[in-house]
Amino acid sequence: MRFVAIVAAAGLVAGSAFGVLSRQAVARNPTAAESAARPDIGTGERLLLVIAGEYATRAQADAAAAGIVLGDLQGFVVAATSDFEGMTPGRYLVMSAFRTAQGAAEFEELVTMAGYGPMRRAVAVYRGSSWIGLGQEASPDGSGPLRGPLAPPEPNP
């Protein structure tokens, strides 16, 4: 009986050690399913921004974004200019981000048809601090939503 308890305890220790090592390996090398579960926010990519306005305070930008209603679509988000390389920090954008010029153009057309405008475009590298609304556009090959960077990873403005 004592032998069975020792073997069981050894099995528990070995199993726990394997579980810890497995979790560490997964943390270093996530599986495709785990990678897919993370939101795609475009970190490190050059994105094409469609900007409806730029404001001195977040409160002003939030109020402006709340005033743009596109049915059930959350078209614009508020992001700090410091979230983008090459932009002057300390300002807030009411914007939406795209990987393709086609996606940006289709969005601009929708916003214009809804009676809002004018908008401007900018290309910037996103630092990835928060979600900025990627995912509205279709893959250029027609296979469904665009789920990752294009090759080359630069938009075609």
C-alpha positions as CSV (number, residue, x, y, z in Angstrom):
1,M,0.0,0.0,0.0
2,R,2.8,2.3,0.9
3,F,4.4,1.6,-2.5
4,V,1.2,2.6,-4.3
5,A,1.1,5.9,-2.4
6,I,4.7,6.7,-3.3
7,V,4.1,5.9,-7.0
8,A,1.0,8.0,-7.0
9,A,2.8,11.0,-5.4
10,A,5.6,10.7,-7.9
11,G,3.1,10.6,-10.7
12,L,1.5,13.8,-9.4
13,V,4.8,15.6,-9.1
14,A,5.8,14.5,-12.6
15,G,2.4,15.5,-14.0
16,S,2.6,18.9,-12.4
17,A,6.1,19.5,-13.6
18,F,5.0,18.5,-17.1
19,G,2.0,20.9,-16.9
20,V,4.2,23.8,-15.8
21,L,6.7,23.1,-18.6
22,S,3.9,22.8,-21.1
23,R,2.4,26.1,-20.1
24,Q,5.7,27.8,-20.3
25,A,6.3,26.4,-23.8
26,V,2.8,27.6,-24.9
27,A,3.6,31.1,-23.6
28,R,6.7,31.2,-25.7
29,N,5.2,29.4,-28.7
30,P,1.5,29.8,-28.9
31,T,-0.5,27.5,-31.1
32,A,-2.4,28.8,-34.1
33,A,-5.7,28.6,-32.1
34,E,-4.2,30.7,-29.3
35,S,-2.8,33.2,-31.7
36,A,-6.2,33.5,-33.5
37,A,-7.8,34.2,-30.1
38,R,-5.8,37.4,-29.7
39,P,-7.4,40.4,-31.3
40,D,-5.8,41.6,-34.5
41,I,-5.1,45.3,-33.8
42,G,-2.5,45.9,-36.5
43,T,0.5,46.5,-34.1
44,G,3.6,47.5,-36.0
45,E,1.8,47.8,-39.4
46,R,1.6,50.8,-41.6
47,L,-2.2,51.5,-41.8
48,L,-4.3,53.8,-43.8
49,L,-6.3,56.1,-41.5
50,V,-9.5,57.7,-42.5
51,I,-9.8,60.7,-40.1
52,A,-13.0,62.6,-39.5
53,G,-11.4,65.0,-37.0
54,E,-8.5,65.9,-34.8
55,Y,-9.0,67.3,-31.3
56,A,-7.1,68.8,-28.4
57,T,-8.8,66.6,-25.8
58,R,-10.2,63.1,-25.6
59,A,-13.6,64.5,-24.4
60,Q,-13.9,66.6,-27.5
61,A,-13.0,63.7,-29.7
62,D,-15.4,61.4,-27.9
63,A,-18.2,63.9,-28.3
64,A,-17.5,64.3,-32.0
65,A,-17.4,60.5,-32.5
66,A,-20.7,60.1,-30.7
67,G,-22.2,62.5,-33.2
68,I,-21.4,60.3,-36.2
69,V,-24.1,57.7,-36.4
70,L,-23.8,55.0,-39.1
71,G,-26.6,52.7,-38.2
72,D,-25.4,49.6,-36.4
73,L,-21.8,50.1,-37.6
74,Q,-19.2,51.5,-35.2
75,G,-17.5,53.4,-37.9
76,F,-15.1,55.7,-36.0
77,V,-13.1,55.3,-32.9
78,V,-11.0,57.7,-30.8
79,A,-7.3,57.2,-30.7
80,A,-4.4,59.3,-29.4
81,T,-1.9,60.6,-32.0
82,S,0.8,59.2,-29.7
83,D,-0.4,55.7,-30.7
84,F,1.0,56.3,-34.2
85,E,4.7,56.8,-35.2
86,G,5.3,60.1,-36.9
87,M,2.3,62.0,-35.6
88,T,2.5,64.9,-33.2
89,P,1.6,63.6,-29.7
90,G,-1.0,65.2,-27.5
91,R,-4.0,65.2,-29.9
92,Y,-6.9,62.8,-30.4
93,L,-8.2,61.5,-33.7
94,V,-11.7,60.4,-34.6
95,M,-10.7,57.8,-37.1
96,S,-10.9,54.3,-38.6
97,A,-8.0,52.2,-39.8
98,F,-7.6,50.1,-42.9
99,R,-5.0,47.9,-44.6
100,T,-6.1,48.7,-48.2
101,A,-7.0,51.7,-50.1
102,Q,-10.1,49.9,-51.4
103,G,-11.3,49.4,-47.8
104,A,-10.7,53.0,-46.9
105,A,-12.5,54.2,-50.1
106,E,-15.6,52.0,-49.5
107,F,-15.7,53.3,-45.9
108,E,-15.4,56.9,-47.0
109,E,-18.2,56.4,-49.5
110,L,-20.5,55.0,-46.8
111,V,-19.7,57.9,-44.5
112,T,-20.3,60.4,-47.2
113,M,-23.6,58.8,-48.2
114,A,-24.6,59.1,-44.5
115,G,-24.1,62.8,-44.8
116,Y,-20.7,63.2,-42.9
117,G,-17.5,64.7,-44.1
118,P,-15.0,65.9,-45.1
119,M,-12.4,63.4,-44.1
120,R,-8.7,63.1,-44.6
121,R,-6.3,60.2,-45.0
122,A,-3.0,59.5,-43.4
123,V,-0.6,56.6,-43.4
124,A,1.0,55.8,-40.1
125,V,2.6,52.9,-38.2
126,Y,0.4,51.8,-35.4
127,R,2.1,51.2,-32.0
128,G,-0.6,48.9,-30.8
129,S,-1.8,50.5,-27.6
130,S,-5.5,49.7,-28.0
131,W,-8.1,48.4,-30.4
132,I,-8.7,50.9,-33.3
133,G,-11.4,49.1,-35.4
134,L,-9.5,47.0,-37.9
135,G,-11.6,44.3,-39.6
136,Q,-14.3,46.2,-41.5
137,E,-12.8,45.4,-45.0
138,A,-12.9,42.4,-47.2
139,S,-9.8,40.5,-48.3
140,P,-8.9,41.7,-51.8
141,D,-9.2,38.1,-53.2
142,G,-12.8,38.0,-52.1
143,S,-12.3,35.1,-49.7
144,G,-13.9,36.9,-46.7
145,P,-12.8,39.5,-44.1
146,L,-9.2,40.6,-44.1
147,R,-7.7,39.0,-41.1
148,G,-4.0,39.9,-41.3
149,P,-1.4,42.2,-42.9
150,L,-1.1,42.3,-46.6
151,A,2.2,41.5,-48.4
152,P,3.8,44.0,-48.7
153,P,2.4,45.4,-45.4
154,E,1.9,48.9,-46.7
155,P,-1.5,50.3,-47.8
156,N,-1.8,51.5,-51.4
157,P,-3.2,55.1,-50.9
